[in-house]
Amino acid sequence: MMADLPFDDEHAPLYSLGQVAEMLQVQQAYLRRLDQHDVISPSRSSGGQRRYSRRDIMTVQHVTRMAEEGMTLIAIRRILELERELAELREELKEARARLRELE
């Protein structure tokens, strides 16, 4: 069986700031601003350069759509926090329901 490769992992930090900017047709300064405002926090290389995962890139796309709809970065950051919370709660509910089914 073949080992998983880094690009198989959606959380692997494989893409540079320049690559992501080009891929998404956004300015590098825009990506830096998202990081400065804690909207998205990419990993850092040993040299301190930002490295984005596929998951990060999908989040930047989501953020960009919200920004185009007129939302502020503060509002977007809060929406992302609430979306993460909701996902966690849904997972907890799913686990609780599974435990209940086991007890029946």
N, C-alpha and C positions, 0 to 999 in steps of 0.2 A: 504494500500500500504506500502511495506517495505521501510525503509530508505536506502539510498545508503551507502554502507560500504566503508571504506578507500581503500580496495584493488580494488574497482570498479573504482576508480579515478586513471588514469595513471600518475597523477602528485603527488600523495600522497607519501611522503618519508618514505617508509616502510622497506627498506633493508639496512643492515649494510655493511661496507666495506668488511668484511670477506665473507659475503654471496654472494656479487656481484663478488668478485674475484673467489670464488669457482664456481659459476654459469657460468661465462664466461671463466673459465680456464686461468685467468691472475694473475699476481703477485699483491699483495696489494700495493707494491711500485709503480707499473705502474699506478694504480688508483690515488694514492696520487700525482704522477707527473702530471697527467692530470688536477687535481685540482689546483696544484701550478702554472701551465702554463695557467690557465683560459680557458682550453679547455672545461671542464665540471665543473660546480659548484654545487655539491650536497648540499642539505639542511644540517643543523646541529641540532643534538638533544640538549636538554637543557644542557647536559654534554659536548657538543662540538664535539661529534662524528659525522662523515659523515653518512648521510642517503640518500639513492638513491631511486628514483621513477622508475616505469616501463619505463617512457619516458627517464630518465637518462640512464638506462641500454641499451635501444635501441640506444641511442646516443653513448655510449661507444663501442657498437658493430660496429657502423658505423665508428667511429674514429679508431678502431683497424684494420678494413679492409683497411682504407686509409694508416695507418702506415705500414701495411704489404706490401703495394704497393710502399713503399719508401718515402712517404711524411713526412715532418718535422712537429713537433707540431705547429710551427708558421703558416705553410701553412694550416694545418688542421683547426686551429682556424679561419683563414680567410675564408676558405671554409664554415665552419659552419655559420659564420656571413653572408656571401653572400646567403646561403641557407635560413636563417631566413628572410633576406631582400626580397628575391624573393617570399617567401611564403606570406609575408605581402603585397607586391605589387600585387600579384595575387588575394588576398582577396579584396584589394581596387578596382581592376579592375572589379571583379565580382559584387561588390556593386554598382559601377558606371554604369555598364551595366544594372543592375536591376532597378536603378533609371531612366535611359534612357527609358527602356521599359515601365515604369509607365507613362512617359510623352508622349509617342506615342499615 
